[in-house]
Amino acid sequence: MPVITYREALNQALREEMARDDRVFLMGEEVAVYQGAYKVSKGLLQEFGEMRVVDTPITELGFAGVGVGAAMVGLRPIIEFMTWNFALLALDQVVNAAAKMLYMTSGQFNMPMVFRGPNGAALQLAAQHSQAWESWLAHIPGLKVVVPATPYDAKGLLKAAIRDDNPVCFLEGEMLYNTKGEVPEEEYVIPIGKAEVKREGDHVTLISHGKMVLTALQAADTLAKEGIRCEVLDLRTVRPMDVEAITASVRKTNRAVVVEEGWEVCGVGAQVVDYVQRTCFDYLDAPVLRVHQVDAPMPYAKNLEKAAKPDVPKTIAAVKQVLYLD
Amino acid sequence: MSTTKSSKRRAAASATAADADAKAVASDNAASSPEERRALHRELLHSMLLQRRFEERTAEMYAIGRIGGFCHLYIGQEAVSTGFISLLRPDDYVITTYRDHGQALARGMTPRAIMAELFGRVDGCVGGKGGSMHLFDKSLGFLGGHGIVGGHIPIAAGVGFAIKYRGGDQVIVCFMGEAAVNNGAFHEALNMAALWKLPCLFVIENNRYGMGTAVERASAINDIYKRGASYDMPREMVDGQDVFAVRDAAERAIARARTESTPTLLEIRTYRFMGHSMSDAVSGTYRTKEELEQYLKRDPISLLRARMEADGDLTEDDWNAMDDEIKAVVQDSIDFAENSPEPPLEALMQDVLVDTTSD
């Protein structure tokens, strides 16, 4: 099976879906002539032309709204945010327009569109460029929120997002674009809303999504050397969340740690813990712990940034705590 | 630059609109024979009077608690909705703000569907889920009914983009209040519409007040149409109390959008005869009774009626017959809304997401 990067996997998904359906177009900053700020859209302008691969001014609210309008009359826009940090300017369109249109119109206007781009912190980009937005977006009924961790998932889920008749927020990872993985040549689509066990284990469940799945897997590798068998559950989609998969895994392991990139308060992990206490109350052998960014904006200095982020040692410490090994 | 001499003249006239009598009426457009003229003018009058009578009863229904929430009346501005929408094709699009009853009626949404929506009933145009601010009808290309000031303007640009993407020759008319032009969404949308040459009409209904803030207290430029210069966009200022002046300008802008795929910015000087919403007293703290009375002299319906009477196209009996017919239609919409059931509780969780497949 070919091994390709996460970036290439996304590029394949875009190319295949644009070839499949001429209502699909890609719009955003630097997606066309520049070939994508992170080269995700490389070659698409040459293949599909400037009507379908559209460079915009730096005007997130404006072009997100253009996507909403185009979706209202039957096109299937893919709106690229250079990063989700900039999407904050566009939230009125994402939340007030895209997410609510179907409901406000009693089903007359659905929004078959994707908002996508890199999410979360990279390296030393400081406070305004280092934020994980999935908990904000997942709060909103009417949206789907997809956060793929691997090239395989990135491709299969982006194809599903583009084919979905609802607005889908698709959160990639700047630090994931160069990661590699096996991606088959034949076509496949991964259903939105299904978690996946990325590693089996029976001592504790690590529940994660996006970039932090890699952190969880690394922690599990290290812990395996000490005889601790971690199950790593990749949510893949945080809205809708696969509660069945969470329940099944935690009922098996009786312990859980949630690892996420964002802040603690009202984070994705808080929702996971809520589901766990409702569905696994009698199965739990320890309180569920969470690993996340510290409750402060992201600092620039390398040592402070490292201290702010969730990482493998913090995850290992949390696992040992729920196993009462400390 | 499309600011023509005649529109400048009209703009000058409308700048002192409050001082003028009910005499200024612009050209008689698009009617070639007296019969056609009469039919067209009756159609315009009917459209405007329907909006007026519908909203008079809406206010009454609000007062007795049949209608809840926010409710913004359009009374005084009817020549704007009718002027533009009367020139559209069925496959064109209309998008507007939360002050949307007038445009919805002008576009052909039935009084029943609107009144039932205002009542929060299942037979409303969106099943009781939208209310006054969120009227929609896909079959009429009526794209809402949007509640965030300025939020719908980029959406209009997106509809224009889709028209161009498909190679169609439809247009979209985007109505907004003058206060929206101070909002970033306005500028972002106009820039893209001009940059990409999208078939959009951006129609600013300058009714002088953004809620209670006069235009002079909110905008650095009081001739709002001049903002089009920032985007090198054709622009005009128009007397919004004169339906013929509105139609003249609309016709030019529609042609420009349809045949040249070029957007236009239109500032329509009008006036809201009622408060901002139902919680705002008619004259309020922000405008004087005298000012309101001056503007009431240029009621768009009275102007059109006077013109038709002068042309011999409308007798008092004709007027009374039309008015009676419209009042009966509005009463019927109230009866219909009263008898329409509340939405079933199952509707609560319906249409959050559409069933979808990725196959």
Interface residues (C-beta under 8 A of the other chain):
Chain A: F25 M51 T56 P57 T59 L61 G62 F63 A64 G65 V66 G67 V68 G69 A70 A71 M72 V73 G74 L75 P77 D92 Q93 N96 A97 L102 Y103 M104 T105 S106 G107 Q108 F109 N110 P141 G142 K144 K159 A160 R163 D164 D165 N166 V189 P191 I192
Chain B: Y93 I95 V126 G127 G128 K129 G130 H134 F136 D137 K138 L143 G144 G145 H146 G147 I148 G151 H152 I153 P154 I155 A156 A157 G158 V159 G160 F161 A162 I163 K164 Y165 G184 A185 E188 A189 N191 M192 L195 A347 Q350 D351 V352 L353 V354 D355 T356 T357 S358 D359
